[in-house]
């Protein structure tokens, strides 16, 4: 049996921008994507803590160290600059691996820089 499990989570980054005139996605600082093991083009689930909106889209890379977290295309309507988000990725694994899988949890500060844990 296979299970869908949490692979990674970027906990409460702050939305830094929106761009309605784009085909759609979420742009995330390359440092955060690499730390959370999310690849460009990978499916992600995005939850807006401020308004409860939830969406599924794909990640694209923002410049390293920029702190950028930006909703694009139709997703831009699901948040306002300053909103706190949760960005999640999942993987499908066999049952025995699911029991030991440890997701990567990335916490950020108010400038979307990784916090030491």
C-alpha positions as CSV (number, residue, x, y, z in Angstrom):
1,X,0.0,0.0,0.0
2,X,1.2,3.5,-0.7
3,X,0.4,6.6,1.4
4,X,0.5,10.3,0.5
5,X,2.7,12.0,3.2
6,X,3.9,15.4,4.0
7,X,7.3,15.9,2.5
8,X,8.0,19.5,3.3
9,X,6.5,22.6,4.8
10,X,7.4,26.3,4.8
11,X,5.8,27.6,7.9
12,X,4.2,31.1,7.8
13,X,6.1,33.0,5.2
14,X,4.7,36.4,4.6
15,X,3.2,37.2,1.1
16,X,5.4,39.8,-0.4
17,X,3.5,40.4,-3.7
18,X,0.9,39.4,-6.2
19,X,0.9,39.4,-10.0
20,X,-2.5,38.8,-11.5
21,X,-1.3,39.0,-15.1
22,X,0.6,35.7,-15.0
23,X,-0.4,32.2,-16.0
24,X,-0.4,31.1,-12.3
25,X,1.9,29.7,-9.6
26,X,3.7,30.8,-6.5
27,X,7.1,32.3,-6.7
28,X,9.4,31.5,-3.7
29,X,12.9,32.5,-2.7
30,X,15.3,29.9,-4.0
31,X,16.9,29.5,-0.5
32,X,13.5,28.4,0.9
33,X,12.7,26.0,-2.0
34,X,16.1,24.3,-1.6
35,X,15.9,24.0,2.2
36,X,12.4,22.5,1.9
37,X,13.3,20.2,-1.0
38,X,10.7,21.7,-3.3
39,X,11.7,21.8,-7.0
40,X,10.7,24.4,-9.5
41,X,7.5,23.1,-11.1
42,X,6.6,20.9,-8.2
43,X,3.0,20.8,-7.0
44,X,2.5,22.7,-3.8
45,X,-0.5,23.3,-1.6
46,X,-0.8,26.9,-0.3
47,X,-2.9,27.9,2.8
48,X,-3.5,31.5,3.6
49,X,-3.6,31.8,7.4
50,X,-5.2,35.3,7.3
51,X,-8.3,34.4,5.1
52,X,-8.5,30.6,5.1
53,X,-8.0,30.4,1.3
54,X,-6.4,27.2,0.0
55,X,-5.0,26.4,-3.4
56,X,-2.9,23.9,-5.3
57,X,-0.4,25.3,-7.7
58,X,3.3,24.9,-8.6
59,X,6.5,26.5,-7.4
60,X,8.7,28.8,-9.4
61,X,12.0,30.2,-8.2
62,X,12.6,33.7,-7.0
63,X,16.1,35.1,-6.6
64,X,18.2,33.6,-3.8
65,X,18.0,35.7,-0.6
66,X,15.2,37.9,-1.9
67,X,12.6,36.8,0.6
68,X,10.1,36.7,-2.2
69,X,6.9,34.8,-1.8
70,X,4.4,35.9,-4.5
71,X,1.1,34.6,-5.7
72,X,0.7,34.8,-9.5
73,X,-2.2,34.5,-11.9
74,X,-5.7,33.6,-10.5
75,X,-3.9,32.7,-7.2
76,X,-3.1,36.4,-6.8
77,X,-6.8,36.9,-5.8
78,X,-6.3,34.6,-2.8
79,X,-4.1,36.8,-0.7
80,X,-2.9,40.3,0.1
81,X,0.6,41.5,0.7
82,X,1.4,40.8,4.4
83,X,-0.7,37.7,4.7
84,X,0.9,34.7,6.4
85,X,0.9,31.5,4.3
86,X,1.8,27.8,4.8
87,X,3.4,26.1,1.8
88,X,3.2,22.3,1.7
89,X,4.5,19.5,-0.6
90,X,3.6,15.9,-0.4
91,X,5.1,12.6,-1.7
92,X,3.7,9.1,-2.3
93,X,5.7,6.4,-0.5
94,X,5.3,2.8,0.5
95,X,3.7,2.1,3.8
96,X,6.9,1.0,5.5
97,X,8.7,4.3,4.4
98,X,5.7,6.4,5.5
99,X,6.2,5.2,9.1
100,X,9.7,6.7,9.3
101,X,9.4,9.7,6.9
102,X,10.5,13.0,8.5
103,X,9.2,16.0,6.6
104,X,11.4,19.1,6.3
105,X,9.9,21.9,8.3
106,X,11.2,25.4,7.4
107,X,10.4,28.3,9.7
108,X,10.9,31.9,8.6
109,X,11.2,35.3,10.2
110,X,9.3,38.4,9.3
111,X,11.6,38.9,6.2
112,X,11.1,35.3,5.0
113,X,14.6,34.3,6.0
114,X,15.1,30.9,7.5
115,X,15.1,30.7,11.3
116,X,17.6,28.5,13.1
117,X,15.8,25.6,14.9
